Amino acid sequence: MKRLLWTFVALVLLLLALLGGLGWLAATPDGMRWLTGELSSLSQGRLKIEGVEGHLLSPSLAVRTLEFNSATQRIRVEQARLDWQPRALWQRRLVIQQLSAQRVVVEMLKPSVEPSTLPASLRLPFGLWQLQLDSLVTPWASVRGQASIAQDAPFALRGRFDALRGDPLPAQAGLDLQGRLDAIQFKLDATAKDMNALASGEVAPFADLLLPRLLVAGQGINPAQWVAGAPTARLAFSGVFEQQPGQRLLGSFSLSNTDAGKLDSGRLPLMQLVGAVLGDAQSADFSALEIDLGAAGIWPGCIAACMPAVFKRRCS
């Protein structure tokens, strides 16, 4: 009986020690610094975290430098700050009141040769399934929104994010997400003064073709409001694209200008442009072109372009 009592006491003391250790890790700055140091060691130096302020259960966390290096990319975040509600995790919600960073650098070292695979499950120990982001502060805009995803296949998801930008050109945008993790449907609406743009389509992050379909449209676009010294115009555009093997986009597009005029009067002489394109971020082939320059006539043809090199006439 006495041996059983001592065994019970030892188990209770061990449990208290474990809970105390977990409490030290989660609720003290020293525990947080030890934890980040161990994460760096376990990652064999690929993850570096410096200048941590706060702890896991504090409503505010700050990191002076966070850097992750892999064989394919390098990510560096400087002066990051997270204001959140850790107690919301008990309600299976991740509530972020504000997330900000002074500088974020993403460097692609080489293409990844490992194919992306759909996970078998997204279940976490605390059953997290919903994200609430009250404010993400970036140099370009402030973002807020909500998203949720099912923990089991087919991983149904939905979300809505809104972005707001101030000077020099006030703009706002909204992004809606729905579908499944392997087929994410999106719709993006953006407005700035008299300009508005739309993009919708589907992203397949685990398939050979990342962007099976894409539709873009816009109107009221004035280049002079975006680029200093650019000619004035009032552009409307539309395009339908689909991805081809080799990660190139194939599609047709049209561009019209209701405020065409002479360059010497500060306007864009282009009235209409229609055609087809096959390309990526490095190069593009334009075909079936019809360029309407108003009084200067209509110019048909094909163009091969290397970005950012100057267009080169390839066929007449």
C-alpha positions as CSV (number, residue, x, y, z in Angstrom):
1,M,0.0,0.0,0.0
2,K,2.8,2.4,0.9
3,R,4.6,1.6,-2.4
4,L,1.4,2.4,-4.3
5,L,1.1,5.7,-2.5
6,W,4.7,6.7,-3.3
7,T,4.2,5.7,-6.9
8,F,1.1,8.0,-7.1
9,V,2.9,10.8,-5.4
10,A,5.8,10.4,-7.9
11,L,3.4,10.5,-10.9
12,V,1.8,13.6,-9.5
13,L,5.1,15.4,-9.0
14,L,6.2,14.3,-12.6
15,L,3.0,15.7,-14.0
16,L,3.4,19.0,-12.1
17,A,7.0,19.2,-13.4
18,L,5.9,18.7,-16.9
19,L,3.1,21.3,-16.6
20,G,5.6,23.7,-15.0
21,G,8.0,23.1,-17.9
22,L,5.3,23.7,-20.4
23,G,4.2,26.8,-18.6
24,W,7.8,28.1,-18.6
25,L,8.1,27.5,-22.3
26,A,4.7,29.0,-23.2
27,A,4.3,31.8,-20.7
28,T,7.8,33.3,-20.1
29,P,10.2,35.3,-22.4
30,D,13.1,33.1,-21.3
31,G,11.1,30.0,-22.4
32,M,10.3,31.6,-25.7
33,R,13.9,32.5,-26.4
34,W,15.0,28.9,-25.5
35,L,12.3,27.5,-27.7
36,T,13.3,29.6,-30.7
37,G,16.9,28.6,-30.2
38,E,16.0,24.9,-30.2
39,L,14.0,25.4,-33.4
40,S,17.0,26.9,-35.0
41,S,19.2,23.9,-33.9
42,L,16.6,21.3,-35.0
43,S,16.4,23.0,-38.4
44,Q,20.2,22.7,-38.7
45,G,20.5,26.4,-39.2
46,R,17.9,26.8,-41.9
47,L,15.7,28.7,-39.6
48,K,17.1,31.7,-37.7
49,I,15.1,33.8,-35.2
50,E,16.7,36.8,-33.5
51,G,15.4,39.5,-31.1
52,V,12.3,37.8,-29.8
53,E,10.1,39.9,-27.5
54,G,7.1,38.3,-25.7
55,H,6.0,34.7,-25.3
56,L,3.5,32.3,-26.8
57,L,0.7,33.2,-24.5
58,S,1.2,37.0,-24.6
59,P,-1.1,39.1,-26.8
60,S,1.8,40.7,-28.5
61,L,4.9,39.1,-30.1
62,A,7.8,40.9,-31.8
63,V,10.8,39.5,-33.8
64,R,13.7,41.6,-35.0
65,T,14.8,39.1,-37.7
66,L,13.3,35.8,-39.0
67,E,15.1,34.0,-41.8
68,F,14.4,30.7,-43.5
69,N,16.8,29.1,-46.0
70,S,16.0,26.1,-48.1
71,A,17.5,24.6,-51.3
72,T,15.1,26.5,-53.4
73,Q,14.4,29.8,-51.7
74,R,15.4,32.3,-49.0
75,I,12.8,34.2,-46.9
76,R,13.8,37.1,-44.6
77,V,11.4,39.1,-42.4
78,E,12.6,42.1,-40.5
79,Q,10.9,44.0,-37.6
80,A,7.8,41.8,-37.5
81,R,5.1,42.2,-34.9
82,L,2.0,40.1,-34.1
83,D,-0.9,41.2,-32.0
84,W,-3.3,38.3,-31.5
85,Q,-5.8,36.6,-29.1
86,P,-4.2,33.3,-27.9
87,R,-7.3,32.4,-25.9
88,A,-9.3,32.1,-29.1
89,L,-7.4,28.9,-29.9
90,W,-9.6,27.1,-27.4
91,Q,-12.5,28.1,-29.6
92,R,-10.7,26.6,-32.7
93,R,-10.1,30.1,-34.0
94,L,-6.9,32.0,-34.9
95,V,-7.6,35.7,-34.3
96,I,-4.9,38.1,-35.5
97,Q,-5.6,41.7,-34.6
98,Q,-2.5,43.1,-36.4
99,L,0.4,41.5,-38.3
100,S,3.1,43.9,-39.6
101,A,6.7,43.7,-40.9
102,Q,9.0,46.5,-41.9
103,R,10.7,44.5,-44.6
104,V,10.0,41.1,-46.3
105,V,12.4,39.6,-48.8
106,V,11.6,36.4,-50.8
107,E,14.5,35.2,-53.0
108,M,14.0,32.2,-55.3
109,L,17.3,30.3,-55.6
110,K,16.2,27.6,-58.1
111,P,13.0,25.9,-59.1
112,S,11.7,23.1,-56.9
113,V,11.9,19.6,-58.4
114,E,9.7,18.0,-55.7
115,P,6.0,17.8,-56.8
116,S,3.4,19.3,-54.4
117,T,1.1,16.7,-52.9
118,L,-2.3,17.1,-51.3
119,P,-2.1,16.4,-47.5
120,A,-4.0,13.4,-46.1
121,S,-5.4,15.6,-43.2
122,L,-5.2,19.1,-41.8
123,R,-6.1,18.2,-38.3
124,L,-4.2,20.0,-35.6
125,P,-4.0,19.2,-31.9
126,F,-6.4,22.0,-31.0
127,G,-8.7,21.5,-34.0
128,L,-8.0,24.9,-35.6
129,W,-10.2,25.6,-38.6
130,Q,-10.9,29.4,-38.8
131,L,-8.6,32.4,-39.3
132,Q,-9.6,36.0,-38.5
133,L,-7.2,38.7,-39.6
134,D,-8.1,42.2,-38.3
135,S,-5.1,44.0,-39.8
136,L,-2.1,43.0,-41.9
137,V,0.1,46.1,-42.5
138,T,2.3,46.1,-45.6
139,P,4.1,48.8,-47.5
140,W,1.5,48.5,-50.2
141,A,-1.8,48.3,-48.4
142,S,-3.6,47.3,-45.2
143,V,-5.4,43.9,-45.3
144,R,-8.2,42.3,-43.2
145,G,-10.3,39.3,-43.6
146,Q,-11.5,35.8,-42.6
147,A,-10.9,32.3,-43.9
148,S,-11.8,28.8,-42.9
149,I,-10.9,25.3,-44.1
150,A,-12.2,21.8,-43.3
151,Q,-9.8,19.5,-41.6
152,D,-10.6,16.5,-43.7
153,A,-10.6,15.8,-47.5
154,P,-11.7,17.3,-49.8
155,F,-10.8,20.3,-47.5
156,A,-13.6,22.7,-48.4
157,L,-12.6,26.3,-47.9
158,R,-14.0,29.8,-48.1
159,G,-12.6,33.2,-47.3
160,R,-12.9,37.0,-47.8
161,F,-10.0,39.5,-47.6
162,D,-10.2,43.3,-48.2
163,A,-7.3,45.6,-48.8
164,L,-7.2,49.4,-48.5
165,R,-4.4,51.7,-49.8
166,G,-4.0,55.4,-49.2
167,D,-1.7,57.9,-51.0
168,P,-0.4,58.4,-53.6
169,L,-3.3,56.7,-55.4
170,P,-6.1,55.6,-53.0
171,A,-7.4,52.1,-53.9
172,Q,-9.4,49.3,-52.5
173,A,-9.7,45.6,-53.4
174,G,-11.6,42.5,-52.3
175,L,-10.7,38.9,-52.7
176,D,-13.3,36.0,-52.4
177,L,-12.1,32.4,-52.1
178,Q,-14.1,29.2,-52.2
179,G,-13.9,25.6,-53.4
180,R,-11.5,22.9,-52.3
181,L,-7.8,23.0,-51.3
182,D,-6.9,21.3,-54.6
183,A,-9.1,23.6,-56.7
184,I,-9.4,27.1,-55.2
185,Q,-11.8,29.4,-57.0
186,F,-11.1,33.1,-56.6
187,K,-12.6,36.5,-57.5
188,L,-10.7,39.7,-57.2
189,D,-12.3,43.2,-57.5
190,A,-10.3,46.4,-57.3
191,T,-11.1,50.0,-57.7
192,A,-9.1,53.3,-57.7
193,K,-10.8,56.6,-58.5
194,D,-12.6,56.0,-61.8
195,M,-10.7,52.8,-62.5
196,N,-11.9,49.3,-61.7
197,A,-10.5,45.8,-62.5
198,L,-11.7,42.2,-62.1
199,A,-9.8,38.9,-62.1
200,S,-11.4,35.5,-61.5
201,G,-10.3,31.9,-62.1
202,E,-9.1,28.8,-60.4
203,V,-5.8,27.9,-58.7
204,A,-4.7,24.2,-58.5
205,P,-1.7,24.2,-56.2
206,F,-1.2,20.4,-56.4
207,A,-1.7,19.9,-60.1
208,D,0.7,20.1,-63.0
209,L,-1.1,23.2,-64.3
210,L,-1.2,25.8,-61.4
211,L,-3.7,28.2,-63.1
212,P,-6.2,26.2,-65.2
213,R,-8.3,29.2,-66.1
214,L,-8.1,33.0,-65.7
215,L,-10.4,35.8,-66.7
216,V,-9.4,39.5,-66.4
217,A,-11.3,42.7,-67.2
218,G,-11.1,46.4,-66.4
219,Q,-12.1,49.8,-67.4
220,G,-11.3,53.5,-66.8
221,I,-7.6,52.7,-66.7
222,N,-5.4,55.9,-67.1
223,P,-1.7,55.2,-67.4
224,A,-0.9,58.8,-66.4
225,Q,-2.3,58.1,-62.9
226,W,0.1,55.2,-62.3
227,V,3.3,56.3,-64.1
228,A,4.7,59.8,-64.1
229,G,5.1,61.2,-67.6
230,A,2.9,58.5,-69.2
231,P,0.4,59.6,-71.8
232,T,-3.3,60.1,-70.9
233,A,-5.8,57.4,-71.9
234,R,-9.0,55.8,-70.9
235,L,-8.5,52.1,-71.3
236,A,-10.8,49.1,-71.1
237,F,-9.5,45.5,-71.4
238,S,-10.6,41.9,-71.1
239,G,-8.9,38.6,-71.6
240,V,-9.5,34.8,-71.1
241,F,-6.5,32.6,-70.5
242,E,-5.6,29.0,-69.6
243,Q,-2.3,27.5,-68.6
244,Q,-0.4,25.2,-70.9
245,P,2.4,22.7,-70.1
246,G,5.6,24.5,-69.2
247,Q,3.6,27.0,-67.1
248,R,2.8,29.3,-70.1
249,L,-0.5,31.1,-70.5
250,L,-2.5,30.9,-73.7
251,G,-5.4,33.2,-74.4
252,S,-7.0,36.0,-76.3
253,F,-7.3,39.6,-75.2
254,S,-8.7,43.0,-76.3
255,L,-7.8,46.5,-75.3
256,S,-9.7,49.7,-76.3
257,N,-9.1,53.4,-75.6
258,T,-12.0,55.9,-75.7
259,D,-9.6,58.9,-75.2
260,A,-7.1,58.3,-78.0
261,G,-5.1,61.2,-79.4
262,K,-1.7,62.3,-80.6
263,L,1.4,61.7,-78.5
264,D,2.5,65.4,-78.8
265,S,-0.7,66.3,-77.1
266,G,0.0,64.0,-74.2
267,R,-2.4,61.2,-75.3
268,L,-2.1,57.6,-76.4
269,P,-2.7,57.2,-80.1
270,L,-3.9,53.6,-79.7
271,M,-7.6,53.1,-80.3
272,Q,-7.9,49.3,-80.1
273,L,-5.7,46.2,-79.8
274,V,-6.9,42.6,-80.1
275,G,-5.0,39.4,-80.4
276,A,-3.8,36.2,-78.9
277,V,-0.8,35.5,-76.6
278,L,1.3,32.5,-75.4
279,G,3.9,33.4,-72.8
280,D,5.2,33.7,-69.3
281,A,7.1,36.2,-67.2
282,Q,10.2,35.9,-69.4
283,S,8.8,35.9,-72.9
284,A,5.6,36.0,-74.9
285,D,4.5,35.4,-78.5
286,F,1.6,37.6,-79.7
287,S,-0.4,36.5,-82.8
288,A,-3.5,37.4,-84.8
289,L,-2.9,41.0,-83.8
290,E,-4.9,43.9,-85.0
291,I,-3.7,47.3,-83.8
292,D,-5.9,50.3,-84.6
293,L,-4.0,53.5,-84.5
294,G,-6.8,55.7,-85.8
295,A,-5.7,58.1,-88.5
296,A,-2.4,56.1,-88.8
297,G,-4.3,53.0,-89.9
298,I,-4.7,49.4,-88.8
299,W,-1.5,47.3,-88.3
300,P,-1.9,43.5,-88.4
301,G,0.8,41.1,-87.6
302,C,2.6,39.0,-84.9
303,I,5.1,40.0,-82.3
304,A,7.7,38.1,-80.3
305,A,8.6,39.8,-77.0
306,C,11.2,39.2,-74.4
307,M,10.4,41.0,-71.2
308,P,11.7,43.6,-70.5
309,A,13.4,43.8,-73.9
310,V,11.9,46.0,-76.7
311,F,9.3,44.3,-78.9
312,K,10.7,42.6,-82.0
313,R,8.6,42.2,-85.2
314,R,8.7,38.6,-86.1
315,C,6.1,38.2,-88.9
316,S,4.3,40.5,-91.3
